[in-house]
Amino acid sequence: MKDLTNGKPLKLIAAFALPILLGNIFQQVYSLTDTIIIGQNLGNSAIAAVGSTASVVSLMFSLINGLVTGFAIIVSKNFGAGRHDEMRRTIARMLTFSSATTALIICATTIFIEPLLTALNTPAEIFGQARDYLFVVALGLVVTLLYNFEAAILRAVGDSVIPLIILIISTALNIVLDLLLVCVFEMGVLGAALATVAAQLMSAVVCMIYLVKRRPFLLVKKKDFKFTKESTAELLGAGFGMALMYSIVDMGSIVLQNGINGFGEEIITAHTAARKIFGLLIMPFSSISATLVTFCSQNRGAGKYSRIKIGIRDGLILAFSWATITLGLVFFAGNFLVGMLVSSEEAKSAEIISTAVLYLKWSVPFYYPLAALLSLRSSLQGLGKSAVPILCSIIELSWKIITVLVMIPLFGGHTGTVGGSIEAVGGYFGVIISEPIIWTTCSVLIIIITLFALRRLPKEDEVQTG
């Protein structure tokens, strides 16, 4: 376990974020492995089928991850304050509310799966594959919750190494199962989905064994299931506030996916490949943000307000450093990165790759405001201030609706095709530039509000007594 209330913040944040980063990378390896194996063995239409469900899958994962991450803020605060009994009661409430929410998500998705894909404007030629993939992933949310719940608790008390080790093991298993189910048993995209769920199940089981054997003080008993009005309100505010923030963004992505699906299979494939690389490149931002949530909440619980300001500054230094590295990666190795995912033996593969690279080259210069947005949004959550991050998410949702209604038609509508120029992709260029615009706008807003929030923190640290 790692106490983030003592020691140099920069060193602590870097050390704590590194295992989270590696864990996030391995989670992305799950996704990239699926895409590589699907693309090279099943073709670009299968990539498009999986990609057409990406926004829905992301929404489901974000609701669960946001919920347990938000709940873990209260766990972390109680741990920082040394209130272990209340920490276990928080975990018990966390288990109750996250389980109920996940059950509702599974029921809603599986029951309305076909109307949902129809509303997303999913092309008929990939509809069946998209339905099968989404159905299996939705049922697998049970194990998704189990692992993320366990990992969130461990990170809340400063243990970010064990979740990483477990993910490494399950990633290796996922690769083996992908090859077995897709290549040997020829189960198509259904096999890829089953492989991922099975690997996540392994993560959850191993993590539970570790908790029982090595972290018994985190295990809850029947007496811990106590629900007072004040504690429940605080927990739900943190958990559902974070889940709402994450899900609002993904609701906007669902709207945007509807517009992207209207371009047809080739642009869907290019967009899917670009987003896979994008997801990998922003992993350090996500890791630093997750660290800042724990750092700010632990130090808030300990009353060490001066460390919060230093920690946020140091987190931004790390994030901006990575943003600089990504510029070189995309501009010098963009074609290679995308080429690993897209089948090179099909028609228009070169144009598909160039379209994905065009997307990345327009996005990566704006990773600086994105880094500030993600870091400061998480810092405010750690300080118990969820209203502003939610506001930024609502702005992002609104902008994605505007992208579909205004930006795509402004650049030529759905007449665009794959290619490496703005003229070739037509209306899809409206999609490409939509996120850089909103990242910049929201980052300016959240920087201003964060400065005010930090000024309102107590000037003196609280003296801790035994």
Rosetta blueprint (number, residue, H / E / L):
1 M L
2 K L
3 D L
4 L L
5 T L
6 N L
7 G L
8 K L
9 P H
10 L H
11 K H
12 L H
13 I H
14 A H
15 A H
16 F H
17 A H
18 L H
19 P H
20 I H
21 L H
22 L H
23 G H
24 N H
25 I H
26 F H
27 Q H
28 Q H
29 V H
30 Y H
31 S H
32 L H
33 T H
34 D H
35 T H
36 I H
37 I H
38 I H
39 G H
40 Q H
41 N H
42 L H
43 G L
44 N H
45 S H
46 A H
47 I H
48 A H
49 A H
50 V H
51 G H
52 S H
53 T L
54 A H
55 S H
56 V H
57 V H
58 S H
59 L H
60 M H
61 F H
62 S H
63 L H
64 I H
65 N H
66 G H
67 L H
68 V H
69 T H
70 G H
71 F H
72 A H
73 I H
74 I H
75 V H
76 S H
77 K H
78 N H
79 F H
80 G H
81 A L
82 G L
83 R L
84 H H
85 D H
86 E H
87 M H
88 R H
89 R H
90 T H
91 I H
92 A H
93 R H
94 M H
95 L H
96 T H
97 F H
98 S H
99 S H
100 A H
101 T H
102 T H
103 A H
104 L H
105 I H
106 I H
107 C H
108 A H
109 T H
110 T H
111 I H
112 F L
113 I H
114 E H
115 P H
116 L H
117 L H
118 T H
119 A H
120 L L
121 N L
122 T L
123 P L
124 A H
125 E H
126 I H
127 F H
128 G H
129 Q H
130 A H
131 R H
132 D H
133 Y H
134 L H
135 F H
136 V H
137 V H
138 A H
139 L H
140 G L
141 L H
142 V H
143 V H
144 T H
145 L H
146 L H
147 Y H
148 N H
149 F H
150 E H
151 A H
152 A H
153 I H
154 L H
155 R H
156 A H
157 V L
158 G L
159 D L
160 S L
161 V H
162 I H
163 P H
164 L H
165 I H
166 I H
167 L H
168 I H
169 I H
170 S H
171 T H
172 A H
173 L H
174 N H
175 I H
176 V H
177 L H
178 D H
179 L H
180 L H
181 L H
182 V H
183 C H
184 V H
185 F L
186 E L
187 M L
188 G H
189 V H
190 L H
191 G H
192 A H
193 A H
194 L H
195 A H
196 T H
197 V H
198 A H
199 A H
200 Q H
201 L H
202 M H
203 S H
204 A H
205 V H
206 V H
207 C H
208 M H
209 I H
210 Y H
211 L H
212 V H
213 K H
214 R H
215 R L
216 P H
217 F H
218 L H
219 L L
220 V L
221 K L
222 K H
223 K H
224 D H
225 F L
226 K L
227 F L
228 T L
229 K H
230 E H
231 S H
232 T H
233 A H
234 E H
235 L H
236 L H
237 G H
238 A H
239 G H
240 F H
241 G H
242 M H
243 A H
244 L H
245 M H
246 Y H
247 S H
248 I H
249 V H
250 D H
251 M H
252 G H
253 S H
254 I H
255 V H
256 L H
257 Q H
258 N H
259 G H
260 I H
261 N H
262 G L
263 F L
264 G L
265 E H
266 E H
267 I H
268 I H
269 T H
270 A H
271 H H
272 T H
273 A H
274 A H
275 R H
276 K H
277 I H
278 F H
279 G H
280 L H
281 L H
282 I L
283 M H
284 P H
285 F H
286 S H
287 S H
288 I H
289 S H
290 A H
291 T H
292 L H
293 V H
294 T H
295 F H
296 C H
297 S H
298 Q H
299 N H
300 R H
301 G H
302 A H
303 G L
304 K L
305 Y H
306 S H
307 R H
308 I H
309 K H
310 I H
311 G H
312 I H
313 R H
314 D H
315 G H
316 L H
317 I H
318 L H
319 A H
320 F H
321 S H
322 W H
323 A H
324 T H
325 I H
326 T H
327 L H
328 G H
329 L H
330 V H
331 F H
332 F H
333 A H
334 G H
335 N H
336 F H
337 L H
338 V H
339 G H
340 M L
341 L L
342 V L
343 S L
344 S L
345 E L
346 E L
347 A L
348 K L
349 S H
350 A H
351 E H
352 I H
353 I H
354 S H
355 T H
356 A H
357 V H
358 L H
359 Y H
360 L H
361 K H
362 W H
363 S H
364 V H
365 P H
366 F H
367 Y H
368 Y H
369 P H
370 L H
371 A H
372 A H
373 L H
374 L H
375 S H
376 L H
377 R H
378 S H
379 S H
380 L H
381 Q H
382 G H
383 L L
384 G L
385 K L
386 S L
387 A H
388 V H
389 P H
390 I H
391 L H
392 C H
393 S H
394 I H
395 I H
396 E H
397 L H
398 S H
399 W H
400 K H
401 I H
402 I H
403 T H
404 V H
405 L H
406 V H
407 M H
408 I H
409 P H
410 L H
411 F L
412 G L
413 G H
414 H H
415 T H
416 G L
417 T L
418 V L
419 G L
420 G L
421 S L
422 I H
423 E H
424 A H
425 V H
426 G L
427 G L
428 Y H
429 F H
430 G H
431 V H
432 I H
433 I H
434 S H
435 E H
436 P H
437 I H
438 I H
439 W H
440 T H
441 T H
442 C H
443 S H
444 V H
445 L H
446 I H
447 I H
448 I H
449 I H
450 T H
451 L H
452 F H
453 A H
454 L H
455 R H
456 R L
457 L L
458 P L
459 K L
460 E L
461 D L
462 E L
463 V L
464 Q L
465 T L
466 G L
